[in-house]
Amino acid sequence: MTPHERPIPGPAADFGATLAAQLPVIETTRLRLRAPMLTDFDAWAEVLCGPASPHLGGPFDRDDAFTEFAACCGTWLLRGHGPWTVERNTDGEILGFVLIGFEPGDQEPELGYLFRPTAEGRGYATEAATAARNHAFATLGLDRLVSYIAPGNAPSIRVAERLGAVREGEVDGAQVWVHRPAARPATQGRRNEDAMKTSKRGD
């Protein structure tokens, strides 16, 4: 482990933990999405330096992966959204990462999902990405996200399809899959409007 990967206990680390504690934690049926920590970098490097590397803009060496990790985490401070570490809620095992990012070359906020090879094929990416997408729409007030996916990345394309995303063209050779909030049913809208009218009448 190189020095820049090694946590150093003390006041600076305590302050970092205080900042991380301000980030949203999201629980799903099987997963917990939490703030990334320096000790999560091994899992990040496993993904970026592994078989999926060509689909993620690689190849990456470990230092390249750390630069990506640091830049991605920085979007929490700069934009109010960023990556979560995804862990299984039964045992805390790190499965991968899901993010609302905005890196150079992106045209708008991106919904990304990066999972370790051992966690693939179990629906974890779909479950985590659904939670992140819902947070973006319901809590952050975003009305559109995109996923940039390499044409040969069939697993990521399947996740986008399961999320209900729609493919809209390409950017720099990557497919653009667009996520939008689900339309509110017309009947629900009428019920809400009727309730507001009733409230205004004082009934």
Secondary structure, DSSP 8 states (H G I E B T S, - for coil): --GGGS---SHHHHHHHHHHTTS--EE-SSEEEE---GGGHHHHHHHHTSTTGGGGT----HHHHHHHHHHHHHHHHHHS--EEEEEETTT--EEEEEEEE--TT-SS-EEEEEE-GGGTTSSHHHHHHHHHHHHHHHTS----EEEEE-TT-HHHHHHHHHTT-EEEEEETTEEEEEE------HHHHHHHHHHHHHHHHT-
